Amino acid sequence: MKTFVVIKTTFAATHNWPDCDIEGVLYLKHEHRHLFYVTMKWAVNHADREIEFIQQKMKVDNFIKTLYTDKFLKGKSCEMMAKELLLSFEANYVSVFEDNENGAEVHK
């Protein structure tokens, strides 16, 4: 059996995909806003708050506020943000979804 602690958070930002050449979604070339939904997981070895998830969420929220919240992220994709969060916080899993509909997952 594996146990993980999990945090979830959201932030608003804008981004674009300047190299988009897919008919039907060419609007993605232009700056557009999303509410991004983030889920992160860390493996733990015991069930007594090896990682205190409220403090962990506060650390992640501070990181996100500094780098992402209410900013134009240019060509930064969900995949790029998920990888950056996974590596920055040594998580086992990160997902970043646009408007809680479509997004990316990265696993360690």
GIDA-V727039 format. One record per pair of residues at least 12 apart in sequence whose ideal C-beta (glycine too) atoms are under 10 Angstrom apart, sorted by the first residue. I is the first residue (numbers start at 1). J is the second residue. D is the distance in Angstrom with one decimal. If there is no record, write none. Layout:
# GIDA-V727039
I&J&D ; I&J&D
This chain:
# GIDA-V727039
2&41&9.9 ; 2&43&6.3 ; 2&44&8.9 ; 2&45&9.8 ; 2&92&9.1 ; 3&42&9.8 ; 3&43&7.2 ; 3&44&5.3 ; 3&45&7.8 ; 3&46&7.8 ; 3&47&6.2 ; 3&50&8.8 ; 4&40&9.5 ; 4&41&4.3 ; 4&42&6.2 ; 4&43&5.6 ; 4&44&6.7 ; 4&51&9.4 ; 4&91&9.4 ; 4&92&6.6 ; 4&93&7.4 ; 5&40&9.0 ; 5&41&7.0 ; 5&42&5.3 ; 5&43&8.5 ; 5&44&5.7 ; 5&49&8.0 ; 5&50&7.6 ; 5&51&4.8 ; 5&52&8.3 ; 5&53&4.7 ; 5&56&6.9 ; 5&57&9.7 ; 5&91&9.9 ; 5&92&9.9 ; 6&39&6.6 ; 6&40&7.1 ; 6&41&5.1 ; 6&42&8.2 ; 6&53&7.1 ; 6&56&9.5 ; 6&57&9.6 ; 6&91&9.9 ; 6&93&8.6 ; 7&38&8.1 ; 7&39&7.4 ; 7&40&5.3 ; 7&41&8.2 ; 7&42&8.7 ; 7&51&9.4 ; 7&53&5.5 ; 7&54&8.5 ; 7&55&9.8 ; 7&56&5.6 ; 7&57&4.1 ; 7&58&9.3 ; 7&59&9.3 ; 7&60&6.1 ; 7&61&8.7 ; 7&89&9.5 ; 7&91&9.2 ; 8&37&7.2 ; 8&38&6.8 ; 8&39&5.1 ; 8&40&7.9 ; 8&57&8.0 ; 8&60&9.7 ; 8&95&9.4 ; 9&36&9.0 ; 9&37&7.9 ; 9&38&5.1 ; 9&39&8.4 ; 9&40&8.2 ; 9&57&6.3 ; 9&58&9.8 ; 9&60&6.2 ; 9&61&5.6 ; 9&64&6.6 ; 9&65&9.9 ; 10&34&10.0 ; 10&35&5.8 ; 10&36&6.5 ; 10&37&5.3 ; 10&38&7.0 ; 10&61&9.7 ; 10&64&9.1 ; 10&69&9.5 ; 10&97&9.5 ; 10&99&10.0 ; 10&100&8.3 ; 11&34&9.3 ; 11&35&7.5 ; 11&36&5.4 ; 11&37&8.8 ; 11&38&7.4 ; 11&61&8.3 ; 11&64&5.1 ; 11&65&7.4 ; 11&67&9.6 ; 11&68&5.5 ; 11&69&4.4 ; 11&70&7.8 ; 11&71&9.2 ; 11&81&9.8 ; 11&96&9.8 ; 12&33&6.6 ; 12&34&7.3 ; 12&35&5.4 ; 12&36&7.4 ; 12&68&9.0 ; 12&69&6.7 ; 12&70&6.0 ; 12&71&9.4 ; 13&33&7.4 ; 13&34&6.8 ; 13&35&8.7 ; 13&36&6.3 ; 13&64&9.1 ; 13&67&9.4 ; 13&68&5.1 ; 13&69&6.3 ; 13&70&6.4 ; 13&71&5.4 ; 13&72&7.4 ; 13&73&5.3 ; 13&76&8.7 ; 13&81&9.2 ; 14&30&9.6 ; 14&31&4.9 ; 14&32&6.2 ; 14&33&4.8 ; 14&34&7.5 ; 14&70&8.6 ; 14&71&7.6 ; 14&72&4.9 ; 14&73&6.8 ; 14&74&9.1 ; 15&28&9.0 ; 15&31&7.2 ; 15&32&7.3 ; 15&33&8.7 ; 15&34&7.3 ; 15&36&9.1 ; 15&68&9.4 ; 15&71&9.0 ; 15&72&7.0 ; 15&73&4.1 ; 15&74&6.4 ; 15&75&6.9 ; 15&76&5.6 ; 15&77&7.5 ; 15&78&9.1 ; 15&80&9.6 ; 15&81&9.1 ; 15&98&9.0 ; 16&28&6.6 ; 16&29&6.0 ; 16&30&5.8 ; 16&31&4.9 ; 16&32&6.6 ; 16&72&8.1 ; 16&73&8.5 ; 16&74&6.7 ; 16&75&6.4 ; 16&76&9.4 ; 17&29&6.3 ; 17&30&9.1 ; 17&32&9.3 ; 17&74&9.7 ; 17&75&6.2 ; 17&76&9.8 ; 17&77&7.3 ; 18&30&9.0 ; 18&31&9.8 ; 18&74&7.8 ; 18&75&5.5 ; 19&75&7.5 ; 20&75&9.7 ; 29&75&9.9 ; 31&72&6.1 ; 31&73&9.3 ; 31&74&8.6 ; 32&98&9.4 ; 33&70&9.7 ; 33&72&9.7 ; 33&98&9.7 ; 33&99&9.3 ; 34&73&9.5 ; 34&78&8.9 ; 34&96&9.7 ; 34&97&8.8 ; 34&98&4.3 ; 34&99&5.5 ; 34&100&9.6 ; 34&101&9.4 ; 34&102&9.8 ; 34&103&9.5 ; 35&97&9.2 ; 35&98&7.8 ; 35&99&5.6 ; 35&100&7.3 ; 36&64&8.6 ; 36&68&7.3 ; 36&69&9.2 ; 36&73&9.2 ; 36&78&7.4 ; 36&81&7.3 ; 36&96&5.7 ; 36&97&6.9 ; 36&98&6.3 ; 36&99&8.1 ; 36&100&8.9 ; 36&103&7.9 ; 37&78&9.8 ; 37&95&7.8 ; 37&96&7.3 ; 37&97&4.5 ; 37&98&8.0 ; 37&99&7.8 ; 37&100&4.6 ; 37&101&9.0 ; 37&103&7.3 ; 38&57&10.0 ; 38&60&7.4 ; 38&61&9.4 ; 38&64&7.1 ; 38&68&9.2 ; 38&78&9.5 ; 38&81&7.9 ; 38&82&8.1 ; 38&85&6.8 ; 38&94&7.0 ; 38&95&7.0 ; 38&96&5.4 ; 38&97&8.0 ; 38&103&9.2 ; 39&82&9.6 ; 39&91&9.7 ; 39&93&7.5 ; 39&94&7.1 ; 39&95&4.7 ; 39&96&8.3 ; 39&97&8.2 ; 39&103&9.6 ; 39&105&8.6 ; 40&53&9.6 ; 40&56&7.9 ; 40&57&8.6 ; 40&60&6.3 ; 40&82&9.1 ; 40&85&6.4 ; 40&86&7.8 ; 40&89&6.6 ; 40&91&4.8 ; 40&92&8.6 ; 40&93&6.8 ; 40&94&5.0 ; 40&95&8.0 ; 40&96&9.6 ; 41&86&9.8 ; 41&91&6.3 ; 41&92&5.3 ; 41&93&4.0 ; 41&94&7.8 ; 41&95&9.1 ; 41&107&9.2 ; 41&108&9.4 ; 42&56&7.3 ; 42&89&7.8 ; 42&90&7.6 ; 42&91&5.5 ; 42&92&5.8 ; 42&93&8.3 ; 42&108&9.6 ; 43&91&9.1 ; 43&92&5.0 ; 43&93&9.0 ; 43&108&8.5 ; 44&92&9.8 ; 56&89&7.8 ; 56&91&9.3 ; 59&88&9.6 ; 59&89&7.3 ; 60&85&7.2 ; 60&88&8.8 ; 60&89&6.4 ; 60&91&8.9 ; 60&94&9.6 ; 63&84&9.2 ; 63&85&7.6 ; 63&88&6.5 ; 63&89&7.6 ; 64&81&8.9 ; 64&85&8.0 ; 67&81&8.8 ; 67&84&8.1 ; 67&85&9.5 ; 67&88&9.2 ; 68&81&7.0 ; 68&84&9.4 ; 68&85&9.5 ; 68&96&9.6 ; 76&96&9.9 ; 77&96&8.6 ; 77&98&9.6 ; 77&103&9.4 ; 77&104&7.2 ; 78&94&9.8 ; 78&95&8.2 ; 78&96&4.2 ; 78&97&6.8 ; 78&98&6.3 ; 78&102&8.0 ; 78&103&4.5 ; 78&104&4.1 ; 78&105&9.1 ; 78&106&9.5 ; 79&96&7.8 ; 79&103&8.6 ; 79&104&4.2 ; 79&105&8.9 ; 79&106&7.2 ; 80&96&8.8 ; 80&104&8.5 ; 80&106&9.7 ; 81&94&8.2 ; 81&95&10.0 ; 81&96&4.7 ; 81&103&9.2 ; 81&104&8.1 ; 81&106&9.3 ; 82&94&4.4 ; 82&95&6.3 ; 82&96&4.5 ; 82&97&9.5 ; 82&103&7.8 ; 82&104&5.1 ; 82&105&6.7 ; 82&106&4.2 ; 82&107&9.6 ; 83&96&9.4 ; 83&104&8.6 ; 83&106&5.2 ; 84&96&9.4 ; 84&106&9.3 ; 85&106&8.1 ; 86&105&9.8 ; 86&106&5.0 ; 86&107&8.3 ; 86&108&6.6 ; 87&106&9.0 ; 87&108&9.4 ; 90&108&8.3 ; 91&106&8.6 ; 91&107&9.5 ; 91&108&7.1 ; 92&106&9.7 ; 92&107&7.0 ; 92&108&4.6 ; 93&105&7.0 ; 93&106&7.3 ; 93&107&5.4 ; 93&108&7.0 ; 94&106&5.1 ; 94&107&8.4 ; 94&108&9.1 ; 95&107&9.6
